[in-house]
Every structure is written in C-alpha cells, then in structure tokens.
Amino acid sequence: MNTVRGRLDHLAGCAWFWVWALVGFGFAIGLVSLGPLTLAPAALVALALLMGERSRRSVFGLATGAGALALLVAWLQRRGPGTVCWSQGNASGCDSYLNPWPWLAIGLVLVVTGIVAHSRRTD
C-alpha cells in the first residue's frame, strides 16, 4: 500500500513539474517575443501555483520550460549562422539564420538543471 502511495506522489510531482515547465515556456516566450500577451497569463498561473504546497515543490520546472524555448530556437536556426539561399521550381530566396550553438547550450543547461534540481529536491 505504501508503494502505491509513493508512486502516486511521484506522478503528481512530475505532473506539477510539467505544469511549471509550461509556465516557464510562457515566461520565456513573453520575454523574447510576445511580451504581455504571455507574460501576464504566465504570471497569474505562477501566482496560483505558488499558493499550493504540492505545486510549489515543483517550481524547478520553470527552468526546464525556459530551456525548451531555447532548444526550439536552436532547432529553428539549425541552418545558421549566416544566409542560406534556396530554389524550388519557380521560387527562390534567401534566409538569414542565427548561430544555433549558443541557444542549444543555454537550452540544454536550463533543461538539465531544472530536471536535476527537481529530482534532488527534498520533500
């Protein structure tokens, strides 16, 4: 019986961690692009989550969510750095890309830090 309770507590902690990760993603995208459109809702959800003791223990998900955005930017900029020209049928063009390596490094550090910190938290 105690093992079942432990597993349920673990699953609940994981669920709260991923809820916090979504909030972290919202904060990060608000800081780099959408501004108040995502910052305000993310702040409201974060305040609501901070009210609960169980959800507050998984706050390290914020770092993982922010890191997920950095990994997404790295993926979207994977052809960079520089200008890449393309041609398909009757269409052609050039696109400029950022250097994806700093985004990848920051993303990996944040994601791993969030996950490791969450797994090492004291209950």
Secondary structure, DSSP 8 states (H G I E B T S, - for coil): -HHHHHHHHHHHHHHHHHHHHHHHHHHHHIIIIITHHHHHHHHHHHHHHHHSHHHHTTTTHHHHHHHHHHHHHHHHTTT-SEEEEEEETTEEEEEEE--HHHHHHHHHHHHHHHHHHHHH---
